[in-house]
Amino acid sequence: MQIQRSRAQESTDAIEKLYTTMRHLFNRGFYKPMGVSGESLRESLLLLRPEIYGTIAQRQTELNGLLYVLERLPIGIEQCRFINMISDEGYRQSHFEPIIPPKRRRNCYRIDEEQMNIEITRGRSDIYDILTHLTFLFIESHKIAHSVLDEESDKISRDWEKIELLAQKKKLTQAERELALIHIGKVLGRTFEEILPAYHQLSSEKNPERFIQVIYWLGKIALEEILSDNKRVITFSPILRERLGHHIYGEIWANTLKKTLKEYNLLERPLHIISANMHSVMNALFAKKALAIKGKEDSPWDTYASLSEE
C-alpha cells in the first residue's frame, strides 16, 4: 500500500534538503546556480514554493516575488554573472561606493561590469537568505529566456528583439515605453495592466526605466547561459568561510548581549529566550506605535491584522 505524503511533509523535507545543500555549497566555496551544482537547490525551492515567491513553479513570470527579491538585493545584480559573498574585508577603505538594498541593511560592492560582492555580517542565515533570493531570480530569468527562444533553431523572438532595442536607449518616449511594456507583458505571460504597477514600483528619478532594464538583463544573461554555456557563478571568499567556521559572529553577538545585560543589571534576572527573525522582534516591539494603534484594549491580534493589510 502506497502512503501519500502530505504537503507539510513534503515542505519539511524540502526545507531540510535546502539547508543541507546550501551548507554543502558554502563549504565547497563556489557553485553555478543554473548548472548541475545548483540543481538540488533549484529543485528544493520549486518543491517548497515559499509564499513570497508566488507562482515560481508556473511558466509565467512571478511579478510580486520578483519585486520582493529586487528590493532585498543590490541594484544592478541582474547584470552580474559573478556574485562573490565576502566578510567585512575592509572595502569601506576602498574607492568603491557601497550599494545598500532598499529593504536590507547590507553593504554590496559592484567591482566591475560583471561582478557584485555582497558583504555578510549576520552569519549563515544571511547567506541562506541571499541564496534563496538569487535562486528564485535565476529561475525567473530562465523562464524569460525559454519564452523568447526557439530552442530548435536557436532563434530569438521578435518581442525580444524589440525589448533589446528599447532597453538600450537611455531615454524613452511614452509611446516607446508602452511599446516595451507590451512586448515584456507577452514575454512574461502577463497583461499590460499587470506590468504597469511593477514598472512604476521599480521606477526612480535616477532610473525611470529600471523595470525594462531588469527584465532585459535577466533574459540576456539567461540566454547566454543556455546558448553559450556561459554560466553565472556564486563564490564565497576564503575569509568569509574561515570566519563563519570559527563562529566569529556568534561570539560578537554573545559578547554584545552579555555586555548590554550587565549595563542594565539584568545578568541575575531570569531570561525569556525567543526564536524569531529580526522582523518579528522589531514588529513586536515597535509595530503598535508605528501603526498608531491606540488604547490598551487592542489585543496583539489587532496589531498582527494591521501588519497583514496591504
ABEGO torsion letter per residue (X at the ends): XBBBBBAAAAAAAAAAAAAAAAAAAAAAGBBBAABAAAAAAAAAAAAAGBAAAEAAABABBBAAAAAAAAAABBBGAAABABBBBBBBAGAAABABBBBBBAABBBBBBBABAABBBBBBAAEAAAAAAAAAAAAAAAAAAAAAAAAABBAAAGBBBAAAAAAAAAAABABBBAAAAAAAAAAAAAAAGBBAAAAAAAAAAABBAABAAAAAAAAAAAAAAAAAAAAAGBBBBBBBBAAAAAAAAAGAAAAAAAAAAAAAAAAAGAAABBBBBBBBBAAAAAAAAAAAAAAGBBEAABBAAAAAAAAABX
